[in-house]
Amino acid sequence: METLTPFNFRVEGKLESGSVITYSQNEKQYTIEGMNMITFDPGSTLREKETITIRVSSGIEDVNGKFLEAIALEFTTGLIVWPGDTNRDGNVDVFDILPVGQFWGLTGELRRKGSSNWRLQPAISWANKQATYADANGDGVINLDDVFAINDNWKKTVNDRIVLPMPNSPVQSQFSNPEMIEIYKKMYFGLENRSREIGVGSELAMALKKIIDQLYMRSLPAVTKLLNNYPNPFNPETWIPFQLADPQEVSITIYDLKGRKVRILDLGHKKAGYYLNRGNAAHWDGRSDWGELIASGIYFYRIKAGNFSGQNRLVILK
C-alpha cells in the first residue's frame, strides 16, 4: 500500500469466551517494507482458537470527523503445540507419557511443518482435541516416534517455567492403570533400542522402567488361588483359571469320583500373575492321558503350585 498517507493500525484478538486483547500498543510494533507490506510484531504469543482482526484505516478524518477504514482482515488461530509437552503443563517430563499412552495408535491431522524441534508449532485440532497435543512430532499418528519427541525435549520448559521434581513413586499418582503395562513396555524397549543405536542413555527410559516395575507389583495377586472352571457343565472342553502370588511350578490333576487319576496337566513354570482367560488359563479337552474322551459325570480337579494345593468340582455333560 502507499505509505505517504498517514494511517492507523489496530490488531485485536477475541476468544469464544469474549476475552479481548489489543495486540497493537504502539507504532514500534510494525514496520513498513516497500510499497505494499506491513510487518507486525504482536509482542506476545497469540492465543489458541483466537479470532484475530486487523484493521488499517486512514489517518485523515472525513467531514464527519471519522477515520476512513481502508481494510479489515480476520482469521482464527489454530492450536499451539510444544513438541513433547503433551499434557500442556509447561514442562517435558515423564507425565507427558500419559497422553501418548491414552491415545496410542490414534491418527489425525498432520501438523504442517511439524517436527520434534523445541519450538511453538501451530496445529489443526483432531476430533479429540487432547490427542492433538499427544502427537508430539506432528506426523498424524500417535506412536513410538512421539515418545522419542518427549525424550529429545526432556526437561525443557515453556517460558522458563520451573521444573517440578518427579514424585518418588509416580505410579501412585497418575500411572495407576495396569492395563497400560504393555504399551509402556513398547515405549521402554523402543527407547532402549534407540539409545543403543545412538550411544546415548535415556532418563525417560529409566523412569518408564521404574513405572513398569511398580505397575507389575500392583497388578500381582496377594494370594495363590484355584478358581472355578468354565464352562461348567461342559462338553467336551473347559478352561481352569487360577492366580499365583509367586512364581511356581504348576500342575493340575483330574480325578474321577473314585479318586483315580484321569489326566495330568503339567503347566510348567509360571510367573506370578493372573491366568484367567482362554489365552492363558489351563485348558482340558475332556480326554484322558491315553487320549480317550471321558464319559459324562462328576470329576474333581486339583492344582499344585509350590506348597499350595486346591481342589474344585467339574461336570461333563453329554
N, C-alpha and C positions, 0 to 999 in steps of 0.2 A: 504494500500500500504506500501511497505517497506520504512522506513524513514531514512535509513542510507545514501542513495544517496541524495545529495543536489538537490533541486527543486525550480522552480519559480511558483508563484501562482498569477493569474490575473482574476479579475471579472469586467466585463463591462455590462452596461445596455444601450439599444438603443430603442428610441421611433420611431413610424412610421414617425414622422416629421424629423427624422435624428439626433435628440438631443442625445448625447452620454455622459454617466457619467462613470468614472472609480471608482468603489467602493473599490478596494483593493489599499490602500495607503501605508501600512506598515505591517511588519510581526506581529505586536502586534494584528492584527485583526483576526488572525487564530491560532488555537491550534491543535496539533496532538494528537489524542486519540487512543491508542492501535496501532495496526499494519496497519489498513486499513481505518481510519476515520480522516477527517479534519473538524473541526468546525470553521465556518467563521461568523464574525460579520461585516455587511456592514457599521455599524456606522450611518445609516440613513434609513428611510423607503423607500423601493423600490417603484418606480412609477407605476401607473396603466398602464396596457396593454404594459408592457415593456419587450423586449426580453433580457433576461439575458444570457450572455455567460461566462462560467467558463473554464479557460484554465490552465492546470497543465503541466509544461514542465520540462525536466531535467535541472539541474543546471550545467551539464557538457557539454561543447561545442564539436561538432563533428569536423572533419578535415577541414570543411569549416567555422568554427567559429560560427555555428548556434546551438541554443539550440534544443534538440530533444523534440518534443511535445509528451507527454505521453497520455494525454486525453483531450478532449474538450466536455463539456456538454452545452446544450442550452435549455432554457424553457422560456415561456412567462407568466408573472404575470397576474392575473385577475383584477377585480375591487376591490377597497378598500372601505369598509363601516364602518362608525362610527354610531352605532345604535342610532337613534334619530336625527342625523344631516342630515335630508332627503334632504335639499336644498343645502348642502355642502358649507355653508358659515363659518364653523368652530365653530358655536355657536348653542346650542339647545335652541330654543325659540318658540314663537307662530307661527313664519313664517314657521316652519317645518311642520305645519298642511297643508299648501298649496299643496305640492306634494301628500300627503296622500289623500286629498280630490280629487285631479285631477285624480288619478289612482285608486280610491275607487273600490274595488271588482275585480281588475285585478289579475291574477295569473301568476306565472312564476317559475323560477328555485329556488329550496330550497338552502339555504346557508348552506354549510357543517359546522356543529358545530355552527350554527347560534344561537344567543341569544340576549337578551336585555342588556347584560352586557356591560359597557362602556369600550370597547377595540377595537382595529382595527381588522376587520374581512374581509378576502378575500371573493369575491363573483363572480359567473358566471353571465355575463351580460344577462338581459332579452332582448326580442325582442325590447322593448323600454328601452334604457339604463337608462334613468332617473327614470323609475319605479323601477329599481334595488335598488336605494337608499331609495325610499319610503317604501319598505318592511323592515321597521326598525328592526324587530325582526328575519328576515330571514326565516320565515316559509312558504314562497312561495305564500302567499296571502296578499293583502293589505286590512286591515280591522281595527276593533277597537283595536286589540292587538298592532298594530303599533302606535296607539295614546297612549296606555299605555307605550310603549317604550320611546316615547318623554317625557311623564310625569315623568317616572322613572329617566331619564337622564337630567331633567330640569336644565338649566343654566350651564351645563357642556360645556367645550370648548376643541378644538383640539389645542395641543401645547401651552396651556396657553394664548390663544387669549383673547383680551379684549371683554367683553360682551357689546354690544351697547344697550342703553336704548330703550325700545319699544316705538314707536310713541304714542302720546296721543290718536289718532284715527287711528289704523291700517287699519280699513275698508276703509279709504280714500286713502290708498296707494295701497295695493295689494288685500285685502279682499273686492272686489267690485262687485262680481257676486251673485245676489240674488238667482240664481238657486241652489246655494250650501247650502242654509239655511238648508234644510232637512238633508243633510249629516252632517253638523256642529252640528245640534241638536242631531243626533245619537251619535256623539263624546262626546258632553257635558253630555248627560244623562248617557252614559256609564261610564264616569269619575266620575260623581256624585254617581252612584250606587257603584262603586268600592271604592270610598272614604268612604262611609257609612260602607261598609263591613270591611275595614281595619282600620277605625278610623283615617285616615289622610287626611287633606284637600288637594286641588289641585289648585295651582296657574294657571295651564293651563286651568282648568275648568272655573275659574273666567274670564280669558282672552277670552275664547270662548263665554261665556255668553255675554260679552260686544260686541263682534263682531256680534253675532246673533241679539242682540237688535238693533244695528246700521244698520244692513242689512235690518231688518224689517222696520225701519224708512225710509230707502232709497227706499224700494220697495212699499211703500204705495202711493195711488193716491193723487194728490194735490186737486182734486175736486170730488164731487159725480156726477155721470153721468149715464143716461139711454142710452143704445146702441141699434143698430138695431138687430132685431130678425133674426134667421137663422134656417132652410132655409126660404125664403120668395119670392114668394108664397110657401105654404106648404100644405101637406095632409098626415096624419091627425095631426102630432105633430110638435112642434117648440121649440126652446130654446131662452130665452130672457136674454142677458148678461147685466151686469151693474157693476159699481165700486163705492166703498164707501170710502170717505175720513175719516170718523169717524164711530165708532160702532153705529148701529141703528137698530130699529125695522123696518122690510121691508115687504111691501105687494105690489102686482101687481094686478090691476083690469082690466078685459077685458070688453069693451063696444061694442055694435053694433052701426050702423050709426045713430040710433035714441037716442043714449045716455043711453040705457038700460044696466044694469049690466048683463053680461053673465057668468063671472067666476071670483072669487076672489082667488088669490094665496097668502096665508099667509105664508111667508117665515120665520117669527120669528126674533129673534135677530141675527144679523150678525156682525162679526168683520170687521174692516176696511180692505180693500183689493180689489182685482180684482176677479170678478165672471164671467168668460168669456167662459169657455169650458163646454162641456156637463156633466162634472162631478160636476160642482158647479153652473152653470147658472140656472136661473128659467126655469122650464120645463112645457109646456102646451100641454096636449094630445088632444086638439081640442074638448073637451067636456065642457058642461055647468056645473053649480053647481049641476044639477039634474042628471048628468051622460049621457046626450044625446049628440050625435055628432052634431056639429054646421054645419049649411048649408054654402055653398060657399058664399063668399062675402068679403067686406072690413070691418075690425074691428079696434078698437083702444086699445092700452094698456097703462096704466098709473101706474107709480111707485110712492110710497110714502115711504120716508125714512127720518124720523125726520121732519125737516122743508122743506126738498127738495121734489119736485114733478116734473115729466117729463112725456111726452107723445109721442108715436110714432104710426105709422100705420102698420098693417099687413094684409095679404090677404090669405084666404083659397081658394084653387082652386082644385076642384074635377073633 
